[in-house]
Amino acid sequence: MEKHRQWITTHEWMVKPTAQTEWVDGQGLLIWLAEVFSALGMGLYLVALFLNNWWGQVAGWFIIVGLKLPFHFFYLGRPWRFWRAIPPFTSAWKTSWLARGMFFTIMYSGFALVQLITTYQLEHHLVGASSLGAVTALDWVMRLFAGFFMFLTGIYCGFAMSYCKSVPFWNTGMLPIVFVIMGLADGLGLVMGIGLITGGVDFHAIEAASRIFLLINAMLIATYLINASYQSITAEYSVKQLIVGRVAVGFWLGVVILGIVVPAVISIISLYAAELSPPLLVIAVISHTIGAFSLKYCVLKVGIYRPILSRVPVY
């Protein structure tokens, strides 16, 4: 009888939903942090690139190189062997989104570094007339490649999670879109924060764009959760854990209130205010950023494996 009980305890994962911990507990927190900074860096760099804000581009590059990459490296266990995860030293990129993400990030880092140098030279008129055309052309090419690989760096995490068929809550094409839109919304907020320090930012235009992205993001998250509720029993269980279960406080406080409601309210206030209030903008930026950390954490935390014996009801 004791052996029988031990078998049931050891193999509960076969008949009950089991939360994944590899990407969110213990050393897995490094993956969470790496992917948060990946989204923040992507949003900030792409928004700054579109607005031609050099300081925002620099900050986005440092977020990726100084925060995202180190966390990703240390998660690997042997960071000095990172080169084994990128082509042409491995073929893992054919099947592993983490290997692809490492490759995208490294490619972005190199192209963006060159672009930052050429853009700085052009903006400060440090290029002679004879080489102005060549440097301008190089700058545009680097912008194109850096922006492309930055977008891939920001979206690959969503694809890596959506390919996990054993976790039904993640297994949807909507997840990469949710992460990208949230990252761009955060990028708009971070650009305003940088503008408070460096100037040269059209706050009213960015606030208008931010309102649109916040609305789209709220609708996408709601659609994602509704879709997951009907996808499978296990995915529905994940949604319940997110809304009323063990992760509910982080979701409602971090994602909904701080990540969406507070920035949206401040954005609406700025719409009717004669002048933008710097303290309110700072609060909006901080709220945006907390929302970014909360969203990734909550989605990772409620990633629940489908039981092998799927006909057994979920408790």
N, C-alpha and C positions, 0 to 999 in steps of 0.2 A: 504493500500500500504506500509506503514511504517513497519507494522508487517511482511509483506511478505519479505521485504528487510532484516529485522533483522534475519529471519529464514534462508535466503540464506547465510548471513554472518556467522552465528553461525554454520552452517552445511556444510561449504565449504569442510571440510575434507572428506565428503561423495563422492564428485565428483572430487576433485583435490588431487594431491599427497601432502602429509603433512610430513615435516621433523620431525623425532623423536628428542626429546631434553632430554629425561630422562637420557641418558648415556653420554651426552657430554656438556650440559649447566647447569649452576648453580651448585647444589650439584652433578649433574651427572659427573662433571669434576673429582670427586674423583674416579669414576669407570674407567674413561680414564687413570688416573695416576696409579691406581692399576693394570690395565691390561698392561700398558707399562712396569712397573717394574716387573710384572710377566714374561713377555717375556725376558727382560734383565737378570733377575735373573736366569731364566731357561737356556738361552743360555750360560751365563758365568759359571754357576755351571757344566753343562753337558760337556762343552768343557774342563774346568779345571779338571773335574773328569777323562776324557779320557786322558788328558795330565799329570795327576798325579801332578797337580799344587795346593798345599795346600792353598796358599794365594788366588788364584782365587776361590777356593771352599768357603773359608771364606767370600770373598766379595759377592759371589752369595747368600750365606745364609743370610747375613746382608741386601742385597737388598730385599729379600723376607720378612724376619722377621721385619726389621726396616722400610721398605717403603711400600711394597705391602700390607701386612696385616693391618697396621694402616689405610691406605686409604680405604681398604675394610671394616674395622670395622666401621669407621666414616660414611661411606655411609649408613650403616644399620640404622643409627639414634640413636639406643641405643646399643652402642658397647659392653657394659658389659653383654648383653644377647646373645652374639655370639654363646654360647654353644647350644642355641635352634635351630641353623641352621645345626648342625652336628649330625650324628648318634651316639648313639642310642636314642638321645633325640627328634628326629623328623624323619618323613618319607618323608620330602620334597625332599630329595636327589633322590627319585624315579622319580620326574618330573622336578626338578629345577637344571639347570647347575650351577647356582650361589652357591647353597647349596653344590653341589658336589665339586665345586672349593674350597670352604672354607674347606671342609674335606680333599681334596688332599693337600692343602697348610699346614694345621696343621700337617698332617701325615708326610709330607716331612720335616717340621721344626724339629720334634722330631728325626726322623731317621738320618737326616743330622747332627744334633748336636752331637749325639753319634759317628757318623762316623768321624767327625772332630777331636774329642778327641782321638779316637783310632788311626787315621792316624798320628796325631801329636806325639803320644807316640811311634809309630813304627818308624817314620822317625828320631826321636831324641834318639832312643835306650833307652827309659825309661821303657821298659818292661823286666822283668826278664826272664831268659831262661825257667823256669818252666811254665810260663804262656804265652810264646810267641806264641805258636800254637793256644791257645784259643783266644787271642786278635786278631791275624791275621785272624782267621775264622770269628770272630765277625765283624771285619772291612770290610771284603768282603760282608758279609750278609747286613750290613748297607749301603754299597755302592750300592748294588743291589736295596734295597728297597727305598733308598733316590733318586737314579737316576730314578726309575720307577715313584714315586710320583712327582718328579720334572718335568718329561716330561708331566704328566697329568696336573700339575699346569699350565704349559705353554700353553697347547693345549686347555684347557677347554673353554677359552674365545671364541675361534673360533667356537667351537661347540655350545656354548650358543647363539652366533649371528646367526649361520647357521640354527638353529632351529626356528628362527623367520620367519614364513611363510608370515607374513603380510609385511615384508620388503624384497622384491624380490632380492635386490642387495646383501644382506647377505645370502640369502637362497640357499647356494651352499656348497658342500663338499670341495671345493677348499680353502675356507677361513681358516680353521684350518691349512692346509698345508702351506699356504702363511705366516701365523703368526709364525709357528715353524721354517721355513727356515730363515725368517728374524731374528728371535730371535737367532738362531745359528750363523748367520753371525755377528750379534752384539756381541755375546759372544766371537767370535774369535778376534774382535777388542778390546774388553775390556780386554781379556787376554794379548794382546800385551801391552796395557796401564799399566797393573799391572806388566808385565815383565820389563818395563822401570824402575820401582821402585825397584822391588825385585830381578830382574835377573832370571836366570834359565829357560829361554824361548827360544825355537828355532824359531826366528822370520821368517826366510826364509820358514820353513815348514808351519807356520801358515799363512803367506802371500799367499802361494800357495793354501792352503785350502780356504782362504778367496776369492780368485779370482773365484774359482769354485762356492762357495755359492752365490756370488754376481751375477754371470751369471745365475745360476738357479733361483735366486730370481727375477731377471729382467724378465726372461721368464715366470715365474709363474704369476707375476703381470700383464704382458701383456695378457697372456691367460685368466686370471680371468676377466679382463676388456672386452676383446672381447667376451667371453662367456656371460657375464652379458648384453652386448649390444643386444644380440639376445634372451635373456631369456624372457623379457617382456617389455612393454612400460615403466613401472615405473622404472625397473632396468636400462633401457637405459637412462632414465632421470637422474638417479643417476650418471651414467658414464659421462654424459654431464656436470653435476654440478662439477664433479671431474676434468675433463679435461679442460673445457672452462668456467665453471661457477664460483660460489661464493667461491669454495674451490680450484680453479685452482692454485693460487699462492702457497698455502701450499703444494699441490701435486707436482708441477714441481720443486719448489725450495727445499722444505724439503725432499720429498721422492726420487724424481728422481736425482736431482743434488747433494744434500748433502748426501742422504742416499745410493746412488748407484754410480753415476758418479765419484764424488771426491774420495771415497775410492778405486774405480777400477783404476783410473788414478794413484793414489799414489802406488797402488799395482803393476801396470805395470812398473812404474819408478823403484821400488825396485827390480824388476826382472832383470834389466840391470845394476843396480848400484852396485858398488863394496862393499859399506857399506850402511846400512840402516840409514836414517836420522831421529833421534829422533823427531825433530820438525814436520816433515811430518807425522810420526806415530801418534803424538798427534793430528794433524789436522784430520787424518783419523778416529781416535777413536771418536773425538768430532762429526765429520760428521755422522758416524755410529749411534751415540746415538741420534742426532737430527732427523735422518731418522726414528728411531724407534718411537719417540714421534709423528712425523708427520704422519707416516703410520696409526697408530691407530686412531689419531684424524680425519684424512681425511675420513677413512672408516666409523667411527662413525657419522661424520658430514653429510655425504651424504646418511645415512640410511633413506630412505623415505618410508612411509607407502603406500601401494597400496590402491587406492580409493575403497570404497565399491561398488559404481556403476562403475565397471571397464570398461564398454563399452564406457563411456564418454571419449573423447580424452584428453590426457595430454597436458597442456598448457606450 
